[in-house]
């Protein structure tokens, strides 16, 4: 972990136009408390993994788009959305692997390119004193099923595409650690659709989770951890964000408790082939009860910091502190706090108040 205690995690996205806007907005307020600072995923990256559909998948000769957003939608209603952004699940991108294709190769997922550009801005602002000395730059990388399962519907398509993405992620990690000094870098695995696969039994048969894929989902997740994590050098911080979705601040699956998150964290920590510096778990706003946190007694975290995503703007510092008090009855290892998910779908004018809640909750740690 960093040389000084760090109590806050920014999960990833921020509603700002550029990386420099994010660094200047967040750095002076929270920089001294942050494990690392992301670039906010600006531009078309603010749709998380969806931008890969037109930019990575559609141009690939081995794939065919079988569903995509309608180009003739009402521009007076959707004037702020580019044509490639779906407005409903019925408009969501869907792909199939073309007949006769057994392997799909993705030459570039572009995450390392974005990171190198943002890192140059980060380094300039840190050198100028806008960001604290010693603060790291955070890069969030989705896992293979986050790229693929939402836009496929058969085992054949899913298997071929996720294997291609996994190979491409190996290249992205290698490019990242070659381009950015290890002492300046933190890499976070963004794990969402893998969580759905592991905790979807009550939701199977309903879109968007009608298709889960064959095979044991915890083992698929473990295989990604085993292949990708050891490529990250020890001086780079490694973390993981476990997510239940945040579409319109609503989960696609409502977690019964932290049981699935704890099981996935134990797998990651045990099988990464290197140190895990932090693991993030979400806490819904209405869960300050002991039952939600009780599975933490099974967490084998060791020195890994548990970042608990219990900060909510809607009930502010008071509600967040209530959840923190319950959490502390069930976990006594090193920990920090965060929101449940990224900030990108929030209105920009709410960010100052959200940062204020973060500082007030951090003061209680």
N, C-alpha and C positions, 0 to 999 in steps of 0.2 A: 504494500500500500504506500501512498505518498508519505514523505517525511513528516509532514504535519497532519494532525487529525482532520479528516474531511467528512462532513456530516450530511451533505446534500448531493443528490444525483438529479441531473436533468435527463429525462428519459430520451429526448431526441429533438422533436420538432418544436418550432417556435413560429408564431405568426408575424414574420418580418420579411422584407423584400430581399435582403441580402445577408450574407454571413457577417459582414461588417456591422450591419444594423443589429444583429443578434449579439455580437460580442460587445458592442458599445452599450446596448440596453441592459444586458445581464451582468457583464463582468464587474462593473463598479459596485453593483448592489450585492451580488452573491458570490463573486469570484473567490473571496477568501474562504468560503465554506464548501466549494464544489470539489468533488472527486475529479471531474474533468468538465470541459465545456464543449458542446457540439456546435455545429454551424447552423442548426435550426432547420436543415433540409429545405432551403428556399427554392423558389421557382417551381418547375413542374415536379420536383421531388416532394412537394408538400402533400401529394396524394399517396405517399408511402410507396407500396410496391406497384401500384396501378400504372405508373409511368413506364414500367418495363414492357407493358403490352404493345404500345405503338413503337417504342424506341429499341427494344431488344427482340421481342418475340415475332412481331409481324414481319420485319425484314428478313427473318431467318428462312432460308429456302426449304428447310425440313418441316416447317410448320404451316398450317392453314388456319386463318381466323374464321370461325364458324358463327360467331356472334360478336357484335361490336356496337358502340353507341350510334344512335341515329343522327345523321348529319343535318336533317331538316327540322330539328326541334325548335321550339319558340325562342328566338334570340332575345325577345323582350324579357323573358323569364330567366333564361340561362345565359345572359349576356357576359357574365364574368367567367364562364367555364369554357375552356377550349373544347373543340369538337371531340377529342379523344377521351374526355372525362365522362364516365357513365353517370346518369342521374337516377338510376334505379337498378335493382338486381337483374331485372329483365334486360337491361341495356349492358350488362357487364360483359367484358371481353371473355370469349371462350376460344380455346385453340384445340386442334387435333394434330397429331403427327401424321404426316402424309403417308399414304400407302407405300410400302416397300422400304421406308426409312426405319432403321433399327437403332440409330444413334444420332443425337442432335448436339452440335457443338456451338457454344456461344463464345465468340472471340473476345467479347468485352462487355462487362456489366456496367462499366463506367463509374462505379463507386470510388475506386482509387483515384480516378481523374478528378472527380469532384473534391475529394479529400485533399489532394495536393494543392488545388487552387485555394481552398478555404484555409489550409494550413499556412500558406504564405501571408494571408491577411492576419490570421491569428498571431503569427510570429512578429509581424510588423507592429501590431497593437500591444503585444506583450513587451516588446523591446521599448516601446514608447511609454509604458507604465499604465496604459488603459486597462490591461489585464494583469493580475498579480504575477509576480515572479514565481516560477515553479508550477504554475497551473498547466495541466495537460490538455491536449486537444483530443476530443472524443469522436470516434467514427462508429456509427451503428450499421451493422450488416445483418439483413434478414437471413433466416435459415432457408434451406431448399424448399420446404413445403409452403413457406410464406410467399415464395415466388410463383408457385405452380398450382397448388391444390384448388385455389379459388377460381382458376381459369381452365380447369380440365375436368373431365367427367368419366374417364375410363381408366382402368389400371394400366393399360398399355401406354396411353398418352402421359399419364401422371408419372409412371416409372421412367420412361425415356426422358421426359423433360426435367425431372428432378435430378436425375443422374448427370445430365448436361449442366444444370445449374451448379451442382455440387463441384464438378470439375472446374467450372468458371470461378466459383468462390475461392478455390485453392489459388488460382492465379491472382484474384483480387487481393487476398491476404498477402501473397508474396510481393506484389507491387507496393502495397501499403508499407510493409515493414522495410522495404528497400528504399523508399522515398522519404519517410518521415523518421527523424531521430527517435530511437526507442524510448528514451527518457521523457519525450514530449507526447507520447501516444498512449491512448486508451482505446481498446476495441471492445464494443459491446455487441453480443449476439442478440438480435431482436427475434424473439420466439413467440409466435402467436398461433399460427395454424397447426403447429405441432402440439400446442396446448389443447386446441380444439379436438385434435385427433385422440388425445389421451383422455379427454373428459367430455366426450360427446354422446355417450350412450343414451341420454334422455332426449337428445336432439336429432338423432339420425332420422332421415326421411323428410326433414324440413330444410328448405333452402335457407341460407347458403351452405348448410352442412349436410346435405343429402348424401354427398359422396365423401367417404373417409379414406378410401384406399385399402387394399388388402395388406395383410401382415400385421405384426404386433407394433403399435405406434410408439410405445416406449423404446423398443429396440431400434426402430428407425431413428428416433431422436438420439439415442446413444451412439449410433453409427456416425451421425453428423459430428457429434462432439468429439469422438475418437479420431476422426479424420482431419477435422479443421483446426481444433484447438492446439495441438502440438506444434503447428507451424508458426505459432506466435511466440517470439522470443520472451524470455523471462522478464526482461526489463520493461516490456510493454505491459500495461495494466490490462487484465482481461475480466470482463463482466458479462452478465446476462440479464436481459429484461424478459420476464415471463408475463404474457399479456392475454387477457380475455376479450380483447376488442374494445374499440372506442368510437364506434360510428354514432355520431350525434350524442356523445357521452353516454352511450348505452352498450353494455356487453352483448356480444353475440351468444355467449353462454354465461349464465349467472353461476359463479362458483359456489358450491355448497359450503366449502371451507378451504383451507390452504393445503389439503391433503395431496392433490395432484401436483401443485407447485413444489411441495416439499419432496415428493418422490423424484420429480424431474431435477431439482437442485442436487439431491444426493447423487443421482446418476452423473450429472455434469461434473461435480466436484471430484468424484471418485475416478472418472474415466477420461478426464481432459488431458492427462499426460503432462500436465504442468499446473502451476498454482492458479486457482480462481480467486480473483481479488474481491469481487462483489457479485451478489445475486439479488435481483430486484423481484419482489412479489407484490401483487396488487391487493388493495383492500377497498371494497365498495363503501360508499358513503354511509350506508345503513347498517354496517357491520362493526359494532363496537362490543359484540358479545363474545364471551369466552369460547363458545363452540367454534367460531370461525378460526381462531388462532390456536386452538388446542393441538392440531397436527404438528405444530412447531416442535413439540417434544421429541419428534422423530427425526428432526433435521440434524445431519452430521456435518456441520459447517466448519468445524475447526477454526482456523484463522480467517476464513472467508467472511467478509462483511456482509451482513444481510441488510439490504436497503428495502424498507417497508413502505409501500406506496399508499400511505394513509392521509396525505395532505389533499384536502378538498377546499376549493374556494367557496362553494355554496354554503357550507356551515363554518367556514373560516377556522381561525385559530382554536376556538373553544371545542368545536367538533373534532378537529384533528388531534387535539390533546386528549380527548376522551378515548379515541381509538388507540393513541400511543400508550395510555395508561393500561388498557387491556392487553395490548401487545407485550408490554413489559412484564406482565404476570406469567407469560409463557416463553419468553426468550431472554437470555441473559448474556449472549455473546456480543461481539462488536457489531454495531448497527448504525444505519443512517436512515434518512427519510426522503421521500419524493412524492410526486403525484402518481396516480395509477398508470398513466400513459403519458404520451407527449403532449405538448401544449398547442400544437399546430391548429387544431380545430376550434380554439378559443378566439374570441374577439380580441384584437390587439390591445384595446383600451383596458382589458381586465388584467393584463400582465403585471403592472406595478403592484396591484393589490395582491395578486398571487405570490409575487416575490416577497412581499411583506409578511404573508402568512408563513412562508418557508423560513424566514429569519426568526420569527417568533417561536415556531415549533423547534427549530434547531437550538434555540437558546435553552430549551428544556431538556435537551439530551445530556 
